Amino acid sequence: MVGMWDDGRLCHGGDYNPEQWPPATWREDVDLMRRARINLVTVGVFAWSRLEPAPGRYDFDWLDEALDLLHDSGIRVALATPTASPPPWFSLAHPDALPVTADGVRLHHGSRDTYCAAAPSYRAAARSIAATLAARYAHHPAVALWHVHNEYGTTCHCPHTETAFRRWLIDRHGDLDTLNTAWATSFWSQHYADWAYVSTPRATQYHANPGHLLDFRRFWSDTLLAAYTEQRDLLKAANPTIPVTTNYVLGDWVPVDHARWATEVDLVAIDHYPSAVDGGAEEQTALAADLARGWARHGHHRRAHPTTPDRPATPATWLLMESAASQIHTTGRSHTKEPGRTARHSLSHIARGSLGAMFFQWRAPAGGAERFHSALVPHTGPDSRTFRESVRLGDTLARLAEVTAGEVTADIALAWDAASSWALRHPGMPSTLLDGHAELAAAHRALWRAGYACDVIVPGDPLDPYRLLVLPALYLADDTTVDWVRTHVDAGGHLLVSYLSGVADPHARIHLGGYPGAYRDLLGLRVEEFHPLAADEQVLLSGGGTGHIWSETVHPHGADTVCTYVGGVLDGRPAVTRHRAGTGTGTTWYLSTRPDDNTYRRLITEAARTAGAHPVHPDAPPGVEAIRRAHPQASWLFLLNHTDRPQRVPTDGVDLLTGTPTDGQTTLPAGGTAVIRERLR
């Protein structure tokens, strides 16, 4: 990475919108930024109508002044291309580029994301504004990073999309016979005899074809990526030393394979907004950070073996680009974060590899759709708890620059890919409760509560560092993925598989012969029938605990029963199994239900111990999160107290936040944090 991180500081800042305020406010802003040690701000994300108020007529005077002011104040800029929010003149001139829903309704201008990324006129306009910004600012001393677009994820069903989708399908499948086989179109008389018959998966009478829906998601991921790379290449051509990224938005609704995108960005950047008000927010924060680190490592691994000489390998780095300063935005309301919670969330990201903590947004706007979104400077101004906490966070981050030399290492890997999660959401599945991301979160939560570090990886990534591989409802499995898992087990690695893993191929066609088709022999069992559970239903498990969402008729073929179902039609049948596989040194586990959180934690802890994995800090008390970054010459232990009571943790080193030795023990106040530079032994 050249030009952005060479000053060694952790990033602190967020989205800054000078176009929303008079210049007198700008000067107050930079004074406040210096107080909070803000060193990076994103500028221009939604400024297209101010930058280009009419076609081909530009107004850069305000942006020139703002960038000069920020640079003179020592604040770096992530300069955005504003293509996520086209100006009114564009929508009026190109109504065919407005998005169309699956119901065939064309949406109108008046919000953000009012565009179709497959429309030629939109793509041309996006390239034009990006090229114009590049020509003017590629060598401006304030610009440390290019921020392309904002939260790619918009879809469309317009005629432009249909044309582009057909071209994509021809490239993917080659001919109609292959397409018809992949989509199993003999079912319900869907056989296609001409490419012109293939449309986008519009709203229809009953369930849409699962292969059709899955390919449409893949198409949009590739289409949006092409829109990104067009802009990226223009920016790189203007100044190849400035890194280029875009901010990933997380959620199962997003038709973006972020792992695939990680090979095309210089820096993985995520926006993370927890949705849980209780302790689930901390679990969601940890998972988001582990996902980001996993995508960054995946991109680094793929770039380490470049297919073209102009794509050299770069370090695996990532950044929390957006988070909320003072609120948790839940469905229906905003929950005000308790004192210190923002700092703990920020440090959780940094402990897991982020190069800083950024926020949306710097100053809360007086008007507009997100006028009540949290900000570092709220409506009440700097005389506020939120701003004072941002000042303290800036001081904290300034003390922690050295931790960027450390890497997070883990003995356990969770394999997850976007397509499997998309496929599980098809309405024709046996249960509407199936959710690939929720299954990933359940496994991750069990490890998080047990104190284990884990990496979230992409199928095919190197497995050498890991003792235990977990497949949480990894529904789709091709031969390459199966060989990848088998090689791990044959080499003595351990494996934990949850229900509905390996059930279908990459086109969502079922592997026949019994479930979980791709992994039956590795697990030493065969599943005959599914018994999905209602949302308010549970099954009892022997030894205590309950199962949720799902249950199955499991027939062991060499596997040992760990626990059984109690009561009902599955009474006495295996619920969780264990099997010796591979060379005989590896163990494979199978979960035919979603255990309750305590049972899941107990089971996954047993699997981890059997594999030889160890918690990050075995002596950390419940409710204290421990994460370690390390390299051969140093290690840093992050401790986050999520309880409402003081907690004592055995430590040996110096607390970077206070500069004091720990004398064998660190006392964390309620909600407090510590970062220990550990004494090497």
Secondary structure, DSSP 8 states (H G I E B T S, - for coil): --SSSTT---EEEEEE-GGGS-HHHHHHHHHHHHHTT--EEEE-TT-HHHH-SBTTB---HHHHHHHHHHHHTT-EEEEEE-TTS--HHHHHH-GGGS-B-TTS-B--SSSS--S-TT-HHHHHHHHHHHHHHHHHHTT-TTEEEEEESSS------SHHHHHHHHHHHHHHH-SHHHHHHHHTTTGGG---SSGGG-------SS---HHHHHHHHHHHHHHHHHHHHHHHHHHHHH-TTS-EE-EEE-STT----HHHHTTT-SSEEEE-----SSTHHHHHHHHHHHHHHHHHHHHHHHHTS-SSTTS------EEEEE--SSEEEETTEEEE--TTHHHHHHHHHHHTTEEEEEES-SB--SSSTTTTS--SB-TT-SSSHHHHHHHHHHHHHHTTGGGGG-B---SEEEE--HHHHHHHT-TTSS-TT--HHHHHHHHHHHHHHHT--EEEE-TTS--TT-SEEEESS--B--HHHHHHHHHHHHTT-EEEEETTTT-B-TTS-B-SSSBSGGGHHHHTEEEEEE----TT--EEETTS-EEES--EEEEESS-EEEEEEESGGGTTSEEEEEEEETTTTEEEEEESSEE-HHHHHHHHHHHHHHHT---S-TT--TTEEEEEEEETTEEEEEEEE-SSS-EEE---EEETTTTEE-TT-EEE-TT-EEEEEE---
